[in-house]
Amino acid sequence: MTLNSQALPNYERHLLAAMAYFLGRDPEAQAKACLCMYLRQAEPRIMAQVRYYAHQISSQTGQRVEAYDLLQMIVESPDAVTAALPHLGRVHDDNQPDVFS
């Protein structure tokens, strides 16, 4: 995955530039650091959601699915996860533009 800080919304791009400047980092490296920091801080919330849906799949199929197994499935085969959770729904409607797309 390559990050392009130019693809960020204007205000966030400026904040990233300031953060990178004060830390003496390249903006792309700082963007990666910010993303990693956010993901690690959000890990409990994300994994709670993964555990919940692993339980849903386990209940539907009768086969135990562990959270980290589902996490790996999401990485390797998101379509299979979508098929296993057809009523999951999305936070962002596929028909609407997303500022980060």
Summary of the structure (lengths in Angstrom):
residues: 101
radius of gyration: 17.5
end to end distance: 14.1
largest distance: 53.0
contacts: 205
relative contact order: 0.09
helix: 68%
strand: 0%
